[in-house]
Amino acid sequence: MVAYNEMVLARSEYPTEGFPQKFRIAYSPDSSELIVEYDLPEVQAIPKEAEYRYVKTKDAIESKARKPVEIKQLYQDIVASITLRTLHELFEADQADALALATFNGMVDTHDPASGREVRVPVVSVRAPKMEFLGLRLEKVDNVACLRNLGAQVSNRPDELQAVKPIVEFDMVDKRFIEQGDALSGLETRPNLMDLTPADFEVLVSNLFSKMGLDTKLTRSSRDGGVDAVAFDTRPVLGGKVVIQAKRYRDTVGVSAVRDLYGTMLNEGANKGILVCTSGYGPDAYNFSKDKPIELIDGGGLLYLLREHAGTAARIAV
């Protein structure tokens, strides 16, 4: 499904200059939903000149600049047009009727003018049911109004990189994610965390972070790539992707485990890493993590979080 739709979008013809035509695609078989993260052109793709004319008296060609408001309107329309065109191409190509929904997140890769750093800004996000979308007469719609009618999040000023919140985060669709179950309720009969299996302990930690307000996904233990759970902090600006490792250990956790977590963070493109254990950490582990976005939660900290956020009076008895 992913390979087929990648081929569909790769055949879309756009101007070569300024249109990156880069994208990522994921498919959720449970909901028959395709998720597309699509790179959009920057506002600089719109020519600053509205027209050229030849002045006979000067024997020269002069240009007429576009007004800023015209550039803004044209750019909004380009963003909306690419969004609607992409959804149309995907649904029209779905001859096997394998899609019920499609989510499109339009991203702009650019540099923050204030800091000069590279930033990736979502400027449009829409989740469209196939049957509803195919009922649209696209040749007659106002592109931006059509998207808003579909319930899209559309930036009012994409030219100024005013971000929107994606309806479905691309990274939240991952084949590694599984149903996490409920380990918190079982603590009433097994309050000693050391009685849990390693797999049950991972579920418990995932449950805990869900209670703390994060959108937490548990990974398959056999193919998690060093990740026990992935959490998404959906707050704007402060939020992001968090990778979590859970270790039901009797002995002190050494620095190698923290190094592994840091490597996993970089590989996953995460904003933060959290290591949770039932024991404690050595001084080298704390020294390694002190200048990195890594949080180490020891056994005592875990019991505190369980009590404060889950109302569970657990214990750790070796």
C-alpha positions, 0 to 999 in steps of 0.5 A: 500500500505504501509503495503503491501510493509513493509511486502515485505521488512520484508521478505528480508533475510540478514545476522543478524549481522551488517545489521539493516534491518530497513526502513520507507515507504511512498506512494504518490497516486497522482504520484503512487510513493513509497518512501523508507528510508532504514537503511544500514549497516556501513562499519564495517560490512565488515570483516577486515580479507580477509582470514585465513590459517593454518601454520603447522610449527607454529601449528597456524591459521593466518589471512590476513588483507584486504587492505583499498581499497578493503574494500572501494570497497566492501562497495560501492558494498554492498550499491549499491546491497541493493539499487538495490535488494530493488527496484527489490523486490518492483517492482516484488511484485507489482502485482496490478500495483500500482507503477509507481515510487520508490525512495530509500534513503539509510541511515547510522546511526552512530557516527561522529568521530569528535564529537562523536554525533549520525548522520544519513547520506544519502549515496545513493538516486535513483528515478526509474521508474518501467518500466525502472527498470524492463528492466534491467538485474541485473545479468549482471550489475555493481551495482554502474554503474547501479545506476549512469545510473538510475540518482542516487546520489551515495556517492563516499566514503560511508565508510567515510560517504560522504553524498549525497542529497536525490532526494526526502526527505522522510518527504516531503511525508506526508498525511497531506500536501495539495495544498496550493493555492495562497493567495499573489496575493489576497492581492492586493484587501485585503491588510489588513491581519486582513481581512483574515480568519485564513485558508487564513492567513496560506496559506499566510504564507506558500506562503511567505516562498516558496517565500523565497526559502524554499520548503513549504508544507501546512497541513490540518487544521483539522489534522495538529498535531499543524503544519500549514506548514512544510518547507524544507531548502534543503541546505546541512549542514545548511538546514533541516526541519522547522515547522511553525505556523501562528497565526492571532491574535489581542492580544499579543501571550503568552509563551504557544504558544511558548512552544507548538511550541517547543513541536511540533518541538521535535515531528516532529524531526525538526531543527527549529520552526517559529511562525508568528503572526499579533500582538506581543509577550510577554517577557516570549515568548522571554525568553523561545525561546532565547536559542532554535532554535525558531524564533518569527516573529511579525506583523512588521516583517511579513510586512517587509518580505512580502514587501522584498520577495513578493513585497506586501505592506500589512498592519495590521489594527485591 
